[in-house]
Amino acid sequence: MKAITKLKGKRAQIDASDLDLEEKLLRIDRVTKVAKGGRRLRFRALVVVGDGRGCVGFGLAKAGGVPDAIRKAGAVAKKALIEVPIEDGTIPHEVLAKFCVSKILLKPAAPGTGLIVNNTSRAILELAGIRDVIGKSFGGSSKINVARATILALASLKPGEKAATQVDVEGQEQKADETE
């Protein structure tokens, strides 16, 4: 299976004002920029938002203070919401996505399995409302790149892919019966 590296086509904008969104802080980093007058200290926040019913987004922002960075990252995440197709508490089909050097493989799981993925992907999948998934992260372990790869994987999911493959198999069987 080839890894998805970017989305094709446009995504529909989701209005965050009519959703009941939950916010989760994944990481705070202290970052510095060396300028002519010395080091400039700032804070970077990685925040995930989701409603638990198929909408999820993540944001990354920097600011001079921690609360400002968290607020800005939450606003960015609310602007970047995506719709995730969920079938029986899991994803419709297997997907492999890559962002920079981080890859993530997500597979649908039977009910009751739970989320068997790394902590970053688990937070995103929980806020999306997915209960059962088996996953594996390859390559780089940067939380930012893993989060972006997970969002890319979820955005590339197509609803009803299982049903479409089953219909094709049944259609081929019918054609084989007709020729005999």
Beta strands, then each sheet from edge to edge (+ up, - down):
strand 1: 22-35
strand 2: 38-50
strand 3: 55-63
strand 4: 82-83
strand 5: 95-99
strand 6: 102-108
strand 7: 115-116
strand 8: 133-139
sheet 1: 1+ 2- 3+ 4-
sheet 2: 5+ 6- 8+ 7+
end
